[in-house]
Amino acid sequence: MKIVNEIPLSVLKEQRENQENIPLSLDALGLALVQEKLDHAQTKELVTTIGQQLVKANLRLAALEGGTV
């Protein structure tokens, strides 16, 4: 009987453990991506709100100065 697989058992065990760790890493990466997307959406909303407030302030200032709107 000839041995088909000549890779030592310890190496196979290590390879299997490395493969089992991959999904955990992908899950963590996925969660980090979701968090980044949420942070980006919040930042985008904040910038929009600040922009709207700036426009309102400029319109009020123009009205107080008697300028045209």
SULZI-V984403 format. One line per field, one symbol per residue. burial: b if it has 24 or more other ideal C-beta (glycine too) atoms within 12 Angstrom, else e. A space follows every 50 residues. Layout:
burial: ???
This chain:
burial: eeeeeeeeeeeeeeeeeeeeeeeeeeeeeeeeeeeeeeeeeeeeeeeeee eeeeeeeeeeeeeeeeeee
